[in-house]
Each structure stands twice: as structure tokens, then as C-alpha cells.
Amino acid sequence: MNYPSNHSHQKLPQRISDSASADKSVRTTLTIALISLSLILALGLSLTLGSVSLSPSELWQALWHEGEKTNQIIVWELRFPRVLAALTVGSALGTSGALLQGMLRNPLATPFLLGISAGAGLVVICLITLNVFLYLIPLASWLGAILTTLLVYFLARTGNGIGVERLILGGVAVSSLFGAIQTTLLLLSEDGRIQQALNWLVGSLNGRGWSELTISAPYILVSLVIACLLSKSLNVLNLGDELAVGLGIPLGRSRLLIGGTATLLAASAVSIAGLIGFVGLLVPHAIRFLLDSNDYRLLIPLSAVGGGLVLSIADLLSRLGTVELPVGAVTALLGSPLFVWLLYRRSV
């Protein structure tokens, strides 16, 4: 009787490993293809659909500055900058959420959790209710988010660097405090200013043009590149603090750099579109589900692309009706049930 040799037994685990690696590679390729095709389709629909619908030929002519002048104005002055704003803001929010979730090892971490959005909102509410320096709202919201994050990091300092638990608790405390101040200011404001403030707090891309992109897009692009470079450090940090220190990763410096990059992304996104929720929370979870992996070398760039896709679709849906909805309301309406479904699928 012939028995399998020890050499055959040694090859079996290797074959299983190779098969798993091949399956993972195929899944990654399919995920990238799905997101890329969906993004191209969403961009095409966003440029053609609206109060004035354009045919593919009319869109093509307008993109090359040919055909009717009205169509060129619609594409280049109204829809194209708005589509780019949706891509830019969505990419920033998706990447910021992925960075914070990896740094804090908390699946619920978002720019809202660390008080980034609350700080930006408070500054804007102050300017609107006082009716002063309204033209500085984008810059003021950016500065408010940065200063709030510095405050939260100051509260999170420990003898050994930055404490994760203190960072989360500090962010929750600051968000609650700033939220209460915002509510008080709104209650003391005039009705017209309340409506203006609420439109900004919910988040909107209506009227966003080249000027907003020129101010904030360079910061977002640089931060996205830095975020991709930080992916290896995030993978090590997710192995645990002790192992990360053993591998030579400085915890305090790494968390400061990752948190600073996430803050710059979120603050720049807020300065363009206001406070838009659920993108930073939902997109990284969706990418993890599609990849079946927590490798931040893939998660970071795909969260950027996925965030742009999600916000582009939400913005398209927000302006298809007779009354345009704030894009932040659409992301919340669509994101809540989708997030519950993702949680259900991961628990099965």
C-alpha cells in the first residue's frame, strides 16, 4: 500500500495558502473594478442630469467648448465644479474616517467623534448669528476644526504620549459642549439667520464653484498622498501598542501625524460643503466588507475613491427632485439603513 509522503503533507498548507492568496487578489481586483466603473457612471450621470438634461452628444460638445453656449455654461460653471467638489469632499471624508478608525482602533471613529466637525460648526454659527465676516466662513470653519483638534489632543496628553481613551473621551466632551453652545446661539438668533445656519450645518454643495475648490482642494490632495504613505504605520498600530513599539513605531508621533492628516482632510471638506455625516463612518466599513480585509494599504486609497463615489451619488439624488435637498440629509437617509445592513452581514 502506498502512503502519502511527508513531502506531500508539507505541500498541502502551501497550496491552501496560495489558493487563499489568489482568491484575495481576485476579490481585490473585482472591488477596484466595481468602484471604478460605478464612479465613471456616477460622474457621467451627474453631468447630464438635472433641471436641464443634456444628451451624451451635447455633453461631449460642451466639454470641448463647442455647441450651444448655454450648455457650456451649465457644464463648466455649474455642474463640473460641483461634481469635482463632491469628489474632493467625499474623498477627504472617507479617508479621514479610515485614518481615525485605524489610529483609534475604533470602528465608530469619525471626524464628529474627535470634535473636528463641532469646532468648525461653532465658529460658523458664531459668524452667522452675529452677521459678521460671512465671506470668511470657509476659512473660519477650517481654523475652527484645526483649533478644536489641538484642544482635544492637549486634553489627551499622557506621560507616554497620546492616550487613545483620553482622545475619544476628550472629543466627545468637546463635541457635547460645542453642540450645546451652537443650540443656544441658534435659539437666540433671528429666523432668517437660523435657516442660513441650518443649511450649512446639514451640509450642501449647492452653489459650490471653482473658488471653493481653489482654496481647499490643494490641501486635500496633499493630505491624501500623506494618508497613503501612512498606511504601513496604521497596519502596525492595529497589531497593538506593545508590538508596534517593539517594531520601532513611535506611538505618540505616529498618532499625532495620522490625526493631524485626518483633521486637515476633514477641516478642508467642511470648509467646502459644511457638516456632512455618515461618509467617514460608512465608506471604510463598506470597503472592508468588499475586500474582506483590513489592510490599510488598500483601505486608504479605496476609501478615498469610495467616498467620492458615495457623495457624488448623494449629490445627484439631492438635486433630481423638484426641491433640492441638502446633500448631508441624503447621506444620512441612505447611510443609516445601509450601515445597519453592513453590520448585519458582518455579524452573520
HELIX and SHEET records of a PDB file:
HELIX    1   1 ASN A    6  THR A   48  1                                  43    
HELIX    2   2 PRO A   56  LEU A   63  1                                   8    
HELIX    3   3 LYS A   69  ILE A   73  1                                   5    
HELIX    4   4 ILE A   74  ARG A   79  3                                   6    
HELIX    5   5 PHE A   80  LEU A  104  1                                  25    
HELIX    6   6 ILE A  116  LEU A  130  1                                  15    
HELIX    7   7 LEU A  134  LEU A  136  5                                   3    
HELIX    8   8 ILE A  137  LEU A  155  1                                  19    
HELIX    9   9 VAL A  164  LEU A  187  1                                  24    
HELIX   10  10 ASP A  191  VAL A  202  1                                  12    
HELIX   11  11 TRP A  210  LEU A  229  1                                  20    
HELIX   12  12 SER A  231  LEU A  237  1                                   7    
HELIX   13  13 ASP A  241  GLY A  246  1                                   6    
HELIX   14  14 LEU A  251  ALA A  273  1                                  23    
HELIX   15  15 VAL A  279  LEU A  291  1                                  13    
HELIX   16  16 TYR A  296  SER A  318  1                                  23    
HELIX   17  17 VAL A  327  SER A  347  1                                  21    
SHEET    1   A 2 ARG A 157  THR A 158  0                                        
SHEET    2   A 2 GLY A 161  ILE A 162 -1                                        
END                                                                             
